[in-house]
């Protein structure tokens, strides 16, 4: 088997090599200028968390009397990829995930409204004492913040300690 000598091939076909270099360069420039440049680009998270609280119930009761009913109802959601659930004593957490290609970014809110309506339709069939369901689909409503603590009359250690104190206070706000 003979190996291809790229240098020899390029020297024999200089016009083709030059054309390919110009083509790659042109496509690169075109791609660069069409590249998105948003500081905080829009993105769609196709996942919802449904949580239900049932004080005093065992994990098995929660699974059989709450999760199974909700999961069966959610099978009718258009574009559903999968449903994953966790049952714990006194509470249930259900993850609803949509397929990437099933719903366009602008159409995600009506789908979540449909999920809410479907689950609320069976709310009356859930056992007495169930609190909820609660829906969380707003994962994309977050913004990043960057803070800087500076001071010319303080040591780096003092600034670090003050920064940690501020950080702990900010984390306590949520």
N, C-alpha and C positions, 0 to 999 in steps of 0.2 A: 504494500500500500504506500502510495507516495503522499507526502504531505504538501500542503499548499504553501508556497512561498509568497507571502503577502507583499513583500517589497518588490519582488520580481513582477508580480501581477500588476501592481500599481504603476511601475515603470513602463510596462508594455501597453497599458490602457490609461494613459495620463488624462485624456479628456473625460473618461468616465469617472475617474477618481476625483478630478476637479469638480465635476458636476455634483457628485455625491457630497463633497465637502460644502459646496455652496448651498445645496438643498438642506443639509442638516443645520447649517448656520441660519438660514432663512426661517426654517421651522422653529428653531430655538428662539429667535427674536420675536416671531409671531406669538409663540406660546407665552413668552415673558410679558408681553404687553396685554395679553388677554387673561392673565393670572389675576384672581381675585385679591383685593388688597384691604379688606375690611379689618379693622382693629378687633372687633368682636363679631365674627361672622355668625349668621343665623344657622342653627342646626336643630334638627328635630329628633327628640328621643321618643321612640315608639314603645314606651313601656309605662304601665300604670300599676300602682300598688293599691290594692283594696284591703283594708284592715277592718276586722270585726272583733269586738270585745264581748265575751260572755262570762261574767264573773261566776266562779264556782264550778264551771264545767271542766270535765277532763279533756285531754287532747283527743281522745277517741270520739267523745260526744261532739266536740267542735268539728272534727273531720266529717263525721257521718251526718250531722244535722245542719251544718252551716256550709262547709267547704264544698261538699258534694253537690248541693243544690245550686250554689253559685257557679261552680265549674260547668255543670250541665247547661245552665242558661247561657253561659259565655261561649259555648261551642257554636252558637249562631252568629257570632260577630263576624262581619265581613273583613277579610284580611288578617284573621287571627293566625299567628305563627304557633304559639304555644301558651299554656297556662301552667304555672308552677305554684304550688301552695305549701305552706308550712302551718301545721297545727301545733299549738302549745296549750298547756292548761290555761283556760280562760281567754285565749285569743287565737285569731287566725290571720294569716297574712297571705294574700293571693297576688301573684305577679302575672299581669296580662301583657303579653308581648305581641306586637303586630309584625307582619312581614315587611321587609324593607321596600319592596316594590308594590305592595298592596295599596298604600295610601300615600298620596302626594303630601308634601310638607304643609301646604295651605289647607288641606282637607283633614288634618289630624283632629282638630277640636270637635267637629261633628261626630267623629268616630268615638271619641271619649264620652261625649254626651249620650250617644247611643248605649255605650257600656253602662253608664250611670243609670239610664232609664231602665235597661234590662234588669239590672240588679235591684233597683228600687221596685220593680214590678213584682219581684218575689220576696220582698222584705216582709210582707205580712205572713209568709209561710215559715219564716224563721222562728225558732223557739222563743218563748217568753223570757224576757231578761236580756236579750241580745242588744248590745249597744252598737249602733252603726248601721250599715257599713260606712266607712270613711274612705274617700278617694283621693289619691295623690297622683297627679299627672303633670305637675308643673316643675319638672326637673330642670327645664331650660330657662326658667326665670331667675337666673342667678347672674351676678356680675362680679368680676374680679376686682379687688381693691389692693393697691400696693401702698404701703405706708413706709415712711422713712423717719427715723429718729436721729436727729443730729444735735450736736452741741460742742462748741469749741472749748468750753470750760469744764468738760466732764471727760473722764477716762473712758476707754472703750468698754471696760468692765461695768462701769456705772450705766452707760448707755444700754448695754445688753440686759442688765437687770431691770432697768426701767421698761425696756421693750418687752421683756417677758411678762412683766406685771400688766402692761397695757394689753398684750395678747390674751392673757388669762381673762381680763375683764371683758374683752370683745367676744371671746368664745362663750362667756356666760350670758351674753345678750340673746343668743339664738334660743 
